[in-house]
């Protein structure tokens, strides 16, 4: 069992102000070259969760391009020199530092001034690599380091877990920061950005309530998944995440880890091994076959494809909730 540690970050208000200040150079909808000839604010997003925020908040006032195309596993993304050069043409670059090393490097090399780093808009946590990601409701038992599940691959900077969008409450904090930044970037439409941000935050708050109510009473609190993307979700709703791999969904678990998970599945009344849409399901299905468990999808929402269980963030998150309720025996 692990002990989670909070990594101090700047206060949310200060982070938002800093992000917004960084964007003042592109005030006016046609400030840069990234928006094309239609006068819209050109936003380059690193991957789907960032692009979704820009689209929901910016709507008709922005043109959003994503560096990570549908079907591409974000952790594996490689950036070409041409893409790095194109970053400098965007009015706004929205990314999450610590998730995609190639994007982090490209942003630093591109000379982009108008950058919003989503990791500064909420408090990131360290979710330990040795077992349970215990929920916030009293599940904070200590433990040793044990056998690491990240296989030498740390989350983000200083071990911080970047998968914050899977916690609707934290995603809402990021949405507020993005909204404030767009208001500064395009003051002529500030009222629209504010209205759209408020609407989005309201929807995320309602989703948070759905998860709290839907996972309040379950037969089991433990779920096994392909890679450790669900630490924030587990913590928010009092669940225990057990990942086959670490942050890299393609890494191979050790035989000892597979044996450990087999024992844990019996001990914790686990019924299902979850896999995801953008990574191989081989190890998940192998574990399920060895333990007589079912398999199902728990989508880390790093991209939307025609295989996704929903057309956007909210639909896929609700599919995740339904699948968790079924696997955990929600009452």
N, C-alpha and C positions, 0 to 999 in steps of 0.2 A: 504494500500500500504506500501511496506517496503522500507527501505533504506539499500542497500547492503554495507557491510564493508569489506575492504581488510584486511586480517591477514598477517602481514609481515612475510616473510620466508627468508631464506638465498638466496642470489643471485644465479641464475641458474648455473652459471659457478662454483661457490664454491660448490654448492650442488652436481654437477656432479663429481667434483674432490673428494669430500668426499666419494661419493658412489663408485667411482672407486678405491680409496685408500683402502676402506674396502674389496675390492676383490683381492688385490694383493697377499694375502696368497694362493690363488688357481691358481696362474699362471701356465700355461701349461694345455693342454687339459685333461690330465689324473690326475690332481692334487688331486681330491677327490674321494670318493667312490660313489658319487651320479650318476656318468655317466655310471656306469656299466662296462662291460668288453670290450666295443667297443672303449674306449678312448675318448668318447665324453664328453663335459662339462655337468654335471648333473644340470639342473635348476628346482627348485621347485617353482611354481607360485601359488599365493593364489587363483586366480580365472581367468575366461576366458580373460578379457582384458589384464592382465599381461602375461598370457601364450601366447596370440597371438603375443605380442611384441617379446617375446623370440624366438618364432618359426620363425617369419618374419625376424628377425635380425640374429639369430643364424643359421637357416636353417640346413644344414647337419652336422654342427659342435656341435650341442647341442642335448641333450635328455631332453625333457620338460615333467614334471609331474605337474598336477594341484591338489591342495587340495580340490577344489570344483568340484565335478563331474557334468556332464551335467544333467540338470533338477532340481538341488538343488538350492534353493534360497540362495544366498551368505550371506545375513544378518542373516540367521538362522543356518549357519554352526556351527557344533560342532566338535572339534578336540579331537581325542582319545590320550591317553598317548603314544600309539605306534606310531601314526603319529608325535607327538611332538619329539619322539626319532629319527624318520626317517629324520626329518628336519635337524638334525645335521650331517647327512651323505651327504647332498647335497653340490655340489660345490658352487652354487649360490642360494640364496633365494630371490625371487622377490615378493613384496607385496605392498599394499597400506594402510598405517596405518590410522585407523579411520573408515574404512568401515566394517571390520569384527572383532569384539572384541575377538572372540575365536582365530583367527589367530594372532592378536597382542599379546595375552597372550602366545600362543604357541611359537612364535618367541622369546619372552623375556625369556622363561623358557628353551628353547632348547640349549642355549649357542652357537648358530650359529654366526660365525664371518663374514661370507661373505654375507652380506645382502644389498639389494637395496630397500629402501623405496621410492616408486614412489611419495609420497606426498612431498618429499623434492626436486623434480626435476621440479616443476612448482609452481606457486603461487596459493594457495588455497584461496577461498573466503567464506564469510558467506552470504548465501542466506536466508534472513529473513523469519520467519515463519508466517507472518501475511498477506500474499496476493501475489501480483504480484511480479514476478522476472523480473523486467524491463530490456529491452535491453540496450546496451551500447550507442545507437545512440539517446541520449537526453532523454531517458525514466528514469529519476532519481528523480522522485517526492518523497518527504518525506512523512512520515505517522507515526501514532502511532503504538503501539504494537498490539492492537486489540486482537482478539481471535486467539491463536496459532494453527497452523495447524500441528505441529509436535507431538502433544499429549504427550508432556513430553519427547520425544526422540530426542536428539540433533544429528546433523551431526558431526561425528568425534570429534576431540579435539577442545575445545573452540568454538563449533558450526560450525566448518569448514565443508563445503560440499565436500565429497570425490569423487563425480561422474564426475571427470575431463575428463574421456575418451570419454564422449559424446560431447565434444568440440574438433573437429579435430585439432585445433591449439594448444591447451594445450596437447593433446595426442602426438602430434609431439614433443613437448618439452620433454616429458617423454621418448619418443623413443630415442631421442638424448642421454639422460642420461644412458639409458639401453645399448645403443650401446657402449658408452665410457667405461662402466663398463665391458662389455664382452671383449672389446679390452684389458683391463688390465688383465682380468682373463685368457685369452688365446692369448697371444701376437703373437704366431705363425700364427694365422689366423686374425690378427688385420685388415689387408687390406680388407678381406672379410666382416668383421663386419661393417667397415666404408662404404663400397660400399652398403651393404644391408640396413644400416641405412639411407643413402642418398636416396635410392630408395623409402623406406617406407615414409620418410618425404615428398618426392615429391608427392606421392600418397595422403597423408593426406592434403597437401596444395591444391591439385586439388579438393579434396572432400570439403574442406572449401569453395572454390570458387563456387562449385556447390550449396552449401547451401545458400551462400550469394545471388547469382543470382536467385535461385529458390524461395527464400522467400522475395525478395525485394519489390514486389508489391502484397499485399494480401488484401482481403476484411475485414478480421479481424486479429488482432495481438494476440488474447488470445486463449489459448488451455487449456482444462481440462484433467488431467491425474490421474492415480491411485495413484502414490506416487511421492514425490518431488525429482525425480532423474534428472530433466531436467533444473535445474537452469543455468548451464553453457551454454547449448545450447540456452536457451531463451535469455540470456544476449548477447551472441555472435551475434545473428541474429535479435535483436530488438523485441523479442516476450515477451508475458506475460504468465508465467506458473501459473496455479491454480491447486493445488493438492488436491485430496479427502483426502488422508492420508498424513502422514509425511514421514520421511525417511524409516519407517517400512511399507511395502506395505500391511501387514496383519492387521494393526491397524484399528479399527472401527471409522469412523467419527461421530461426534456428530450430533444430529438432527438439531441443529442450523447451523452447517457447511453445511449440505445438503441443508437447506433452503437458505443459503447465496449463494451457488453455483447455485441454480435454478434461483435466481434473477440475478446473474451475467451473466448467459448464455443468458438471454434475453437482458440484457443491452449491452453486448459486441458482440452480433451477433454470438455466438458460435453455431456451427452446430453439433459438434461431441464430445463424451466423449471417451477418449482413455483408453484402458486397456493393459496389458502386458502378455507375454507368461508364465512367471514363478510364477505368483501370481493369486489369485482368481479374477475373473471378476465380482463377485456378486454385489459389491457396484457400480461399473461403469455402469453395466446394469440397476440397480435399478434407479440410477440418470437419465440415458438416457430415461428410460420408463416414469419417472415422469415428464420429461421436453419435451418429444417428440423429443429427439435428436437421432442421429445415434451413432453407436459405431464403433471403429476401433482399430488397434494395433499401439502402440508407444512403441517400445522395448528398455528398458534401457541397453540391451546388457550385462547383467551380466552372461549370459551363452547361449550356442547354443544348441538347441535340434531339433528334427525332426519337431517341430511345428514352428520353427523360420522362418521368412520371408527372408531367405537367408542362405548361408552356412558359411559365415564368417563376420567379422566386416564390411567390405566395402559393402557387399551385403545388410546386415541388415540396415546399416545407410542410404543407398540409398532408401530402402523400407520406412524407417522412413520419409525421405524427401518427397517421393511421397505421403505418407499418410497425412503429414502436409500440403502439397500444396493443396490437395483435401479438407481437412477440413477447411483450412483458406481461401479458394477461391483465390488461386494464379492466377495472370493474366499473 
